[in-house]
Amino acid sequence: MKKISTSLLSTADNQVPHLLIEGELTLNTATELKESLCNYLGYTKGLNITLANVTALDLSCLQILTACQKGCQAAGKLFTIQWEAENVFTELLQKTGFGSFVTSPALAEVY
C-alpha cells in the first residue's frame, strides 16, 4: 500500500514543476520521497512543492527535503515548499530546530 502521493500539478513556462505531496512522510516512505524528488530534479530547473494532507512527518523525510533544498541551491536551481500554517511540518520544524531551513532565501512560503 502506497503511503504517499506525489502529483504533478503543473509545469510553469520556465520548466519548474509544481508537485503536490500528500500522505505519510516517514522512514517507511523516505526512499519513495527521495526517488520522486530526484526524478524531477534530474531534468528540471528546480521544484515547487506543496505539502498538503501530510498525516505524519519524521526527521528522515525532513532531512531529504533539506538535502534537496541544499542541492538545488548549490546547482542554482529553484526550490520552494508551501504548506498549511498549522500542520505536522510546522510542528516538526519547531520541535527539531530546523527553523533555519525555512528562513533560507531559496525556500519556503507559508500559505
C-alpha positions in Angstrom: 0.0 0.0 0.0 1.4 3.4 -1.0 1.5 5.8 1.8 2.5 9.0 -0.1 1.2 10.6 -3.2 3.3 12.8 -5.4 1.3 14.5 -8.2 2.5 16.9 -10.8 0.1 19.9 -10.6 1.7 22.0 -13.3 4.8 22.9 -15.1 5.5 26.6 -15.5 6.8 28.1 -18.7 10.3 28.1 -17.1 10.1 24.3 -16.7 9.9 24.3 -12.9 7.3 21.6 -11.9 4.8 22.1 -9.1 4.5 18.9 -7.1 1.8 18.1 -4.6 3.0 15.7 -1.9 0.4 14.1 0.4 0.3 11.4 3.0 2.7 9.9 5.4 6.3 11.2 5.2 8.2 8.8 7.5 11.1 6.4 7.4 8.8 3.9 5.7 8.3 6.3 2.7 11.7 8.1 2.7 13.1 6.2 -0.2 10.0 6.8 -2.3 10.1 10.5 -1.5 13.8 10.7 -2.4 13.4 8.9 -5.7 10.4 11.1 -6.6 12.3 14.3 -5.9 15.4 13.1 -7.7 13.4 12.1 -10.8 12.1 15.6 -11.2 15.3 17.4 -10.3 17.3 15.4 -12.8 15.7 17.2 -15.8 14.2 20.5 -14.5 15.4 23.9 -13.3 14.0 23.3 -9.8 10.9 22.3 -7.9 7.9 24.0 -6.3 6.5 21.7 -3.7 3.2 21.8 -1.9 2.8 19.7 1.2 -0.9 19.0 1.8 -2.8 16.5 3.9 0.5 15.3 5.3 -0.5 12.9 8.1 2.9 12.2 9.5 6.4 13.5 9.1 9.6 12.5 10.7 13.3 13.5 10.6 14.2 11.2 7.8 11.9 13.0 5.3 12.7 16.4 6.7 16.4 15.6 6.1 15.6 14.6 2.5 13.8 17.9 1.9 16.7 19.8 3.5 19.2 17.9 1.3 17.1 18.6 -1.8 17.0 22.3 -0.9 20.8 22.5 -0.4 21.4 20.6 -3.6 19.2 22.9 -5.6 20.9 25.9 -4.0 24.3 24.6 -4.9 23.2 23.9 -8.5 21.5 27.3 -8.9 18.0 25.7 -9.1 14.8 27.0 -7.6 13.3 25.2 -4.6 10.2 26.2 -2.7 7.9 24.5 -0.3 4.4 25.6 0.6 2.3 24.2 3.4 -0.6 24.9 5.6 0.4 27.0 8.6 -0.7 24.5 11.2 0.3 21.0 10.3 2.9 18.4 11.1 5.6 20.1 9.0 5.4 23.3 11.1 5.3 21.3 14.3 8.4 19.2 13.4 10.3 22.3 12.3 9.6 23.9 15.7 10.5 20.8 17.7 13.7 20.0 15.9 15.2 23.4 15.4 15.1 23.2 11.7 13.6 26.7 11.6 16.7 27.9 9.7 15.6 25.6 6.9 12.5 27.7 6.5 14.3 31.1 6.6 16.7 30.1 3.8 16.3 32.7 1.0 15.8 29.9 -1.6 13.0 28.3 0.4 9.5 28.3 1.8 6.3 30.2 1.8 3.5 29.6 4.2 0.0 29.8 2.8 
